[in-house]
């Protein structure tokens, strides 16, 4: 039943708002869809600017249709000029033109609390960032970010080295910080020999490292984990938490979401995590 507010009600409440700038996943496990589910689960009003459409399911990406840069700008302008946002998560951008368009709008509106997920390749190996866009990514977007969240393959691409050379994660995180972000969350999930999922958060201004550990979960339902983690960091930043606490709570959330998704079966490949486990099982 709908309750009609009385005239005596106090000043209207405001939402904690989070915007995702990313690609659409038709399978619902990653990208815009994962981000919006995460925002909702963590108490944020979610908004979106779609940068690309993907034909995607649990088996992988079969096609990509980039959205014209001018239309991405129009989506961003529509959100920033009216509703505004408390935090932004950036995912798949695909091209240098899209990167430049997004960076320009973020600067124009002086957007704060930016979490940049360095999306480059899908779990199935489909390239999600064109090779000629990597330099634009480093020069235009990373310096605007409060937190970047590369995994090991993405870190190797950004640093121009082979993944096998990333033996010292702290040194790698420090090197990544030279691109200008306020913090680096280096995700070590690809170290499959490690029984712990041990990520490194580096805060360059404090010259401080924080190790974030969680037991590794053996499951095929791990599609969209990177998108979900970065969206959770943005959601907690939108609530006013500082970077270390936002990252810690986001790590706890993604670990719980993976655990909750283990019993389910969806599709023939890598299924999603359970984004809404706090509300239904």
N, C-alpha and C positions, 0 to 999 in steps of 0.2 A: 504494500500500500504506500502511495506517495504522500509525504507530509509537506504541506505548503508552509514555508517559513513565515512567521509573523512579522509585522512591521517593527516589532520591538527587538528583533534579532540584532546582535552586535555586528561589527564590521565583518564582511565575508572572509572566510578562511582562504588561504592560498595553498596551492600545490607545491611540492618539491618537483621541479621540472627537469627532465633529462632528454636531450636530443641525440638521436643516432644518425650519423651520416654514413651510409653503407649500402651494400648491394642486397638485393632481395633473394632469398633462398626459397624456391618453390616447394621444397621438402619441409620447410619450417624449422629445421634444427639449428641453423646458423644465420648469420647476417641480420638483417632488419628484424626478422621474426624472432630470433633468439634474443636480440637486444630488448625488444618491446616486452617480451615475457619477463625478462630479468628485471627491467625497470618496474613493472607492475608488482612482481613478487617482493621487491625491496622498497615499496612505498613511494614510487615516483610516478608522475604523470609523464608518459612517454610520447615523444614526437619524432618524426622521421623526415629525412631527405634521402630519397633513393638515388643512388649513383649508377646502378646497373641492374638489369634483370638477368637472373641465371635460371637455366633449365637444370634442375638439380634434384637428386634424391639421395637415398642412403648409399648408393653405389658410386656416386660422383657427379661431376658437372659435365653436362653434354653440350651446353651452348651458353654464350654470354652476349647480351645486347646492352652496350653502354648507353646511358641516358645522356643526351646532349648537355654540354657544360652550361649553356644558357638556362636550361630548364632546372638543373641542379641549383644554380644561383637563384632562380625564381622561388624554388622551394625554401631555400635558406632565408631569403629576404622575407617571405611570408611569415615564417616562424619568428625571426629576430625582430621584425618591425612591429609585431603585435604581442605575442606571448612572452618572448624572451626565453632564456633557459638558465638553469643553475649549474649545469654541467653538460659537456658534449663528449660523446664517444665517436671516434672516427674509425671506420673499417675499410672495406674494399673501395678503392678509388680508380683503379685500372689504368688511367692515362695521365700524362703530364698536364694535359689541358684541364682535366678534372681537378687535379691537385692544385693548379694555379687558381682555379675558380673558387675552390673551397677556402684556400688560404686567404684570398682577397676578402671574402665575406667575413671570415673570422676576425681579420684585422680591422675591417671597417666597423664592426659592431663591438670591438674590444672584448671578445668572448673570453671568459676565464674558465678554469677547471676543465682542461681539454685532455682526454685520454686517447692516445693514438695507438691503435692496434695495427702493427706493421704487416698487414695482410698481403702476402705475395703469391702463395701457392696453396691450392686447396689440398685437403687431406688425400684426395685421390690423385694428386699430381698435376691438376689443371692450373695453368698460370693465371693468377688474378691481378697481377700488376705487370704491365708491359715493361720489357727490359729498358727501354729508353726513358722510363718514368722514374727510375730509381734515384737519379741525381736530383730531380725536381722534388722528390719525396724528402730527401735529406736536406736540401737547401731551403725549401719553402714551408714544409710542415713540421718537421721535428723541432725546429727552434720555437714554435708556438706551443708545443705540448708541455703539460705539467707532468705527464707520465707517458712513456712509451712502453709497449709490452711485447717485444720480439721473442719468438722461440729461437732455438739454436740455428735452424736453417736460415731463418730471416736475419738473424744477427750476422751470420757468415756473409750473406749477400750484402748487407749494409757496410760491413767492414772490408769487403772485397777479398775474402780469404775462403779457404775450404773449411767445411764444418769440422773436419778431423783436427784442424788447428786450434779449435776452441777448447783447450784443455784446462785453462784457468778461467773459470766463469767470472771471478771478481775482476780480473784484468780486462775481460771482454766487456763487462758492464761499464767499467771506467772508460774504455775506448769509445763505447757507444754514446756515453754522455757528452763527448766532445762535439757531437752534432748539435747540442744546444738545448736539449730537454731538461726540465727541472729534476726529473727522476727517471731511472731506468728499472723496469721490472723484467729481468731476464728469466724466461721460463725454461726449465730444464726437463720438461716432460719427455723429450726425445732420448734422454739417457736411460734407456730401458734396463740397463744392468743395475741401476740404482733402485733399491727396494723402497726408498723414499722419493716422493716428488719434491725435490729441493730447489725452489726458485730463489733468486737473489734480487733483492731490492737495493739499488744504490742511490744514495742521496748526495750528489756531488758537492753541494754547498756546505754540507757538514762533513764531507769525506767519511760517510758512514755506510756500512753494509748491514743489511738485515736479511737473515736466512729464514725462509718460510718453508717449513716441512709439513708433509702430510703423507700418510701411508699410500703407496701406489695401489690403485684398484684395477684388478684384471677384469676388463669388460670390453665388449665390442661397441657399447653405447657411449661413444666419446666424440661424436660429431658435434661441432660447434662449441667445444670447450674454450677455445681461445676467445671467440666472440663473447661468450657468456662471462668469462672472467673480466675482460676489459669493460664490458657494460656494467658489471657489478661494481668495479672500481669507480666508474663515473657516477653511479647511483649513490654510493656512499659519500663521494665528494659533494654531490648535490645536497646531501643532508648536513653538510658542514664539517665532516670529519677531515682531519689532516691526512696527508698522503700515506704515512705508515699505517695508520689505523684503518683507512679505507682499503688499502691493499690487504691487510691481515683479514679483515672481515670478508672481503671478496674471495680470498683464498678459502676461507671456511665455507662460504656459500657454494662455490663451484665443487668443492670436495663433497659436500652434502648432496648436491644435485646429481653428481655422478653416482654416488652410492644409491640414491633413491631410484635412479634409472636402471640399475643393474637387472632387476627382475623382468623388465619389459622387453618385448620384441616388436620392432616396427621396421618393415622393409627387409631387404635381403642383404644389406651391407652394414655400415656403421650407423647405428641408431643414435637418437639424441639423448642428452641428459634430461633429467626431470626438473625443468625450470620452476614449476609451480608446486613443488613438494611441500612447502609450508601450508598449503591449502587443501590439497587432495593427493591421495596415493592410489 
